[in-house]
Amino acid sequence: MTTTLIGKPVTRVDGRAKVTGAARYAADFNQHAQHYAVIVSATAGLGRVTALDDAPVRAMPGVVEVISHRNALRLAYGPHKAFIDPEVGERLHVLQDDQVRFYGQPVAVVVADTLDHAERAANALRISYAAERPVVDPRDPKALAVEPSGSRGHSHAARGDADRALADAPVKVDVTYDMARENHNPMEPHAVVAAWEGDRLTLWSKSQFVVNEQAEIAAIFGLPVQNVQVNCPFIGGAFGTSLRTWPHVTIAAMAARQVGRPVKLVLSRRQMFFTTGHRPRTLQRVAIGATRDGRITGIIHEGNGETSRYEEFTEALLSATSYMYSCPNVRTSYRLTPLDIGTPNHMRGPGESSGMFALESALDELSYELGIDPIELRRRNEPTMDEGENKPFSSRSLVQCYERGAERFGWAQRTPAPRSMRDGRLLVGLGVASATYPVWYLPTSARVRLHADGTAAVEVAASDMGPGTYTSMTQVAAETLGIPVEQVRVSIGRSDFPPAPPHGGSMTMASVGSAVRAACLAARDEVARRAIADQRSPVFGAALEGVEWIGGSVRRLGDASAGQPYRDILAGSGQPIEAHASNHRDPAAAQRYSMHSFGAVFAEVAIDPDVGTIRVRRALGAYGAGRIVNPLLASSQCTGGMIGGIGMALMEQTALDVRDGRPVNAHMADYLMPVNLDIGQLEALFVDEDDPHVNALGVKGLGEIALVGMAPAIANAIHHATGKRVRHLPIRIEDVLTA
Amino acid sequence: MLPFSFEKVRTEQDAIRAAAAGARYIAGGTTLIDLMRDEVERPERLVDINALPMTDIRADGADLVIGALARMSDVAAHPETKRLQPLIAESLIEGASPQLRNMASMGGNLLQRVRCPYFRMLDAACNKRDPGSGCSAIDGLNAGHAILGTSDHCVATHPSDVAVALVALGAAMRVRGPNGERTFPVEELFRLPGDTPHLEHTLRPGELIVEIRVPGGPYARQARYLKVRDRASYEFALVSAAVALELEGGSIRQARVAVGGVGTRPWRMRAVEEALRGKPVGRDAFAEAAHLALEGTRPLSHNHYKVELLPRTIVRALEMAGGTA
């Protein structure tokens, strides 16, 4: 493929719309005569609703309806399970019974003529519960870990005899980790505007997966899929929280149905901690055995993730352990602990970021047991193939990432002994960790329309939660069609557009980009066919294989002229050309190769030895992630992920009160995330990687891997600075105070 | 938010009259509106005092005089603040966020409500919000709570940073009310929770804070505020210390020390001040004195670390102020 635009630092095509307020988000789609709905969340952590006194609330100003399990529509809840839903269990059937399964579960919704009236009434609604004490802590003796019952491959993997290898290993570490629950906390809250026309429902809803939301709401309400339309042109950050369709969407549609008016429903910040998923708390054990010269002989990685009582949320907590390093004996085992909480959900770098924290922290510990530099230890155990799958990697640049990253970061200046580096009175530590994420690629379709004025319109039901889908797809289309980016208009986020996979798992660029490219290629063929059939065209009568596309023009092969611009070809009939195509993956390549991105992440921390403050002064991620479509977007994507990793390492934790399961810090002032002042110098660099196997564009995706590896790099740097191993996240002042 | 009446006044007399009749003063609104939206605060009448001429920041001899309606950001940036009382500027900048500092008034800052999460959740027992209902924090998640001045009824810390500096510096406040004017030390504004945690301050009904006077002193220029927290901005102190030193040769003539994040009100550390008097500037003397700060501390289930952190924070602040950092 010739590249003129792919790989170029094109600025965001939607940047102006975003900074001027022209970009419209779900809650901006106010409808004529709409009402406002406010959810009433359970204040018990387990039990059932025994009384709900709605009469006084109905008498309050502006109140139109109070809906609870007593008067809610009985919904069909037809079977629906998407790729992003837990395989086992059933979604929460909202307002269909009196059961309270977790603190904050919706138990009623108030609809009123204004938001103020609805909020006031929701606060005034008195509800009584028969409450029991929930179990919300996986270390609670009443919490019982179980085997996942589904078939998804997150459960167990084994090769060789890892326990035996550990027992025999001359050098070993065997340690446990506890990682806190996190909530996604995007800037934009979940929001939905629901409007019915007869049996047709339109939703303007924050969603990373509009075609799934369409199908799910249709199943819940027992409607034909085509009767539901979901629109979401812009997303104000999501990090995975909008992958699934959560109960508030159903509630908004139900409320609109019951009051016969459009209804707008926006979750409060606090409600964003209740029913819209979270990164599950995980408990892990990692044991690694090695020879004295640093060859890994055995790895045991056991992981335990929390889930709800009604769904088995699984994630790829242990997947990377089987392919990261060369080792003949590996055993992983995955368990779930059902608790009285809402179902967790994928959060940026799902599974891998948690599992790699444990693995990469333990590897750092091993490097100190061995007295071998942590990068050298990884180099000595670099595999030549995916030993878990017994397949070659389509590409793997981990060693190059370490080499380039180490040089750029100045790793050679590091003195290995803990507490050996200082800056004035501050303790300085440098840490490193590997990152990895699989290359997902799912079927996608796209449509492109070429107009006689030379512009092109691309339509696909994809999303843009921030990585720059609008921009990167514009680049792909402009490149493929040979026209300037200004002539391309990309539209996404409508369920009646050609279907796209979830906007997550780092698959958008690969999957949607390949479909857009395919649609543009198909459009080019259509243009050529029309020209060939046009007596006035220079290519009239040529065979399709006898013409070529050059810079938005068609010419005969071997013709040195500029060719006939497609706008001229289309001007003949005035009819636009529309083409529709899907992406394609060579199934043989997928069978033959193990496909993953890899990276090396470096962090430098400075710790005040007196008061324990920890600051990440600089960090660098070096990634081998296939072709980089837009270095500006890629760099922004990666530094954003690294900041998420700083949050994971040092700040983020949803604190649950075990007495009733309430999140106590469900507030932006109390749920800590990094602010500008916490961010030092961040840099992402990309190792050249030409991977012809992953997809036609050669891209692997970046969104998820950017968070993986950051937390262990920081934890390892904290050990280097202080000599103290902290094996839980987040690591806070109180953890290093006495180091 | 519950309905309320809103009145904007142009004179102090009108403001005090309205407040004496039950209205609540509103200035920047950064605490009050937030809490009203959660229905934690439920005033029926608000009287907006932003039009009153109380925004002056000026020097009066060696004293710094701050109008009660001066915004935190204006006070922090004012040349007289920086010249006379850099500790006030530093403690202000460490507080809140730029957006909040642009809105919040000095008087409102002193009267801000606690950050205890249970206080903010209507379905949690809280003696401060709902007297007699109990305290959810004592047996709950209390890592951010107080170790000094607590009672069996409330363990919430006072959240203000600048109040810690004002208490250290012995600032006074002038208030006017239906029965005239009075002046008293800022330190006396704050009550201990005892068995009436819903009563937080000593203002009488209708009283309006008019100005704050920070007396000059030989220690004012050698003063620092250290705020220790897990993120670098927009977080309340785990522990903070405001210290001011008057040095003579290599030793301490007098010291002022107050701490935040650990007490149910800003906490002046007089025993530490006494112990520093006449001591040589240096870590040993600082540490010995700072240890006295632990007297009477009562850690809760999740905040033992504050006992470790409190003297360390004082020592570091003393080193910063003493120029030995």
Interface residues (C-beta under 8 A of the other chain):
Chain A: T43 D116 E119 R120 N123 R425 D608 D610 V611 G612 T613 I614 R615 L650 M651 A655 D657 R659 R662 V664 N665 H667 A669 D670 L672 M673 P674 V675 N676 L677 D678 P730 R732 I733 E734 L737 T738
Chain B: M1 L2 E39 R115 P117 Y118 R120 M121 L122 D123 A124 S136 D139 G140 L141 A143 L226 V228 R229 D230 R231 A232 S233 Y234 E235 F236 L238 V239 Y305 E308 L309 R312 T313 V315 R316 A325
